[in-house]
């Protein structure tokens, strides 16, 4: 029995399938055979503990290194908006042993650049150390046309490798919070009572009763000392002597300065002082031995003191100090990596006999935290975003692009003035088109594409991330500028000034016209119908992208941009013939591709309908009826026979505005000039004394005063 599905259910199934495709492939665990490229002797994999998932690679019982997938550790969005999935291996010396590509969706690699070039680029990361600063074009050979892709690949490999190496103890953690530093410029004169009261000196007071209670329930319970329970067992004081307020007040200026001079970089001194029946040093201590009754600890680190770490305090310089029978300094060495800003404690071990040959121990802790005013804390380092590094490395390109966009902005803002001077405006426009082709296109590889639009839409549909767009500063700046100009003037600013392939077509057509190559134009009715073709192509690409963005990017090769601009005509002959064919057609029909095929132009025209300004001037009642000069001379045929300008198709070349102000070609302006000249002749015949500039008859620069003009919009 056949089952009929409703149209709604079918559409829902298609939508769900497209959504699953957008989510991308699931990450699968790698196998031993895959790590053989980096560890030929590997015989097994084992899980390891840590925040970042990785596997230990063994040859028998010998640890060779670690392997991991970058998607789990550093999923950095690439040009496609999705990460490049890599399998990376590092040895025990933190050298990269392999960097294998597991998958990617980079459009530049899907069609255009051979996949093997990206594979070879990834392999070149071995055997670099994870702490090396690898730069594309310096340590690693760049892949022309795939700059963003290779930058992201390198950062993905190195960042994930550093994180795993740090977590497994192969390197120091680059993101660990720097230890606090003592503020040696902070000193407050104080007596003993003040230092104890504000926490500069910490106290541990134990009575015999507290000690007896601590041994209750142990074999040593019956071996109590018999002393009064309230009598002092030990009255112990601890302080951190590197802080001047503690060290100078306790030791005096001279002794404090001598102590600081003896300390090497990274070493710290603590003061331990006590009175009572129990000695924290003990009578069994001998020269060359270890102090077995005290032990400092911070975090998971325990610090034992030897005789070489010990100094006596001969005399206390602080006022009001109690009579202390033991006064000593202990040095914490630099290999401990002690942080004075973190809490620490001094453990006091109390030993009691539990029989003729047995003893029991109980530990009491004196907790210490340095007053905040004595130290300076630092913010933990933050791993710099990749896009920040890229923007810093491309300062020159950004500056030149910024200057070019500033010039274009000035042209747009002062267009009414510039078009009055064709001899200035014409070479300025040609120069800017050359700048667009050479710098924006071939040098910076910043050709915008319909792929960018599709990627942006899919990014909005699932997990938008600015980083994937900021990764290429030239593209981001151009898209930002285009977005602004779309709202202000429409799509023409990009299509007529900033599109490298469009600029190529226009320059070729200008040369063709100079050498009198015949031009062919379709009847306006046919031309108008063909405008719809590029919108159909855009919708088709979008529909395909809902099923597979990668497939849509392949079909987006209807754009010749990758061949002509990004890869500078270095492609297979089929792509090359397609791009050269379109450029050849532009010699006979101005920008035929832009007018009828370009899906990017269609994508820009849709939001451009929200533009705020219509600055292109027309002569009311004259343009189009009967005058057809601008309509016939518009090279993209964006002017209707009735004189209306179709802003969705206009490339904003401003040729019609040059004609608008030309009093030798534009009929309304010609009539205006003649009336002016007639007024001058009448004034001369009547013997008037009013004078006019000698070039008034030239029109474009004449001062048109007191002469009636036609109504203008």
NORMOFEN-V966319 format. One line per field, one symbol per residue. ss: DSSP state (@ for helix, = for strand, . for the rest). phi: phi as a letter, one per 30 degrees, with the letter a starting at -180 (. if undefined). burial: 1 if it has 9 or more other C-alpha atoms within 8 Angstrom, else 0. A space follows every 50 residues. Layout:
BEGIN
ss: ???
phi: ???
burial: ???
END
This chain:
BEGIN
ss: ......@@@@@@@@@@@@@@@@@........@@@@........====... ....=====..========@@@....=.....=.=======...====== ===...@@@@....@@@@@@@@@.....=......=...=......@@@@ @@@@@@@@@@@@@@@@@.............==.........@@@@@@... =======@@@@@@@.................=========...@@@@@@@ @.@@@@@@@@@@.....========..............=...=====.. ===..=@@@===.............=======.@@@.......======= ===.....==========...@@@==.........@@@@@@@@.@@@@@@ @@@@@@@@@@@@@.@@@@...@@@@@@@@@@@@@@@@@@@@@@......@ @@@@@@@@@@@.....@@@@..@@@@@@@@@@@@@@@@...@@@@@@@.@ @@@@@@@@@@@@@@.........@@@@@@@@@@@@@@@@@@@@@@@@.@@ @@@@@@@@..@@@@@@......@@@@@@@@@@@@@@.....@@@@@..@@ @@@@@@@@..........=...=...=.@@@@@.....=.....=..... ....@@@@@@......@@@@@@@@@@@@@@@@@@@..........@@@.. ...........=.
phi: .dcccdeddddddddddddddddidddcddceddcddcbecdbacbdbdk dcdabdccciccdclbbacdedbbdddcedjbdcdbcbbbddcicdcabc dclabdddcdbkdeedddddddddddcdddddcdbdjcdbddcejbdded ddddddddddddddddddidbdddcdddddcddddcbbdacddddddcjd cccbcbcddddeddcdicedddcddidedcdddaccbbacdddedddddd cjdddddddddddddicbcccbbabkdccdcidddbdjccdccbadbbic ccbcccddccbccdbdcddidddcdbbbcbccddddhdcddcdbbcdccc cbdblebcbbbbccccdbbdeedcbbcbdddcdddddddddddceddddd dddddddddddddcddddddbedcdeddddddddedddddddddhcddbd eddddddddddaidbdddcddcddddddddddddddddbjdddddcbcde dddeddddddddddciddcbbdeeddedddeddddddddddddddddadd dddddddeddddddcdchicbddddddddddddddddcbdhddddccddd eddddddddcecbbcddbddibdibcdbddddcddchccdedjdcdddcd chdidddddecddcbdedddddddddddddddddddidcdcbedcdddid cdddchcebddcd
burial: 00000000010001101110110000000001001100100111100000 01111111100001111111101111111111111111111101111111 10011111110100001110111011100100000100010010011111 11111111111111111001000000001111100100011100110011 11111111111100100011100000000011111111111111111111 11000100000000001111111111001011001000011111111100 00111110110010010100100001111111110001011111111111 01110000110100111111100111000010000110111001001100 10001000011000100111110010000101111111111101111011 00111001100000100111111111011011001111111111111111 11111111111110001000000000100011111011001101111111 11110100111111111100100011011001101111111111111111 11111011001000000110011110110110010111110010011111 10110111111110011111111011100100110000000000011010 0100000000000
END
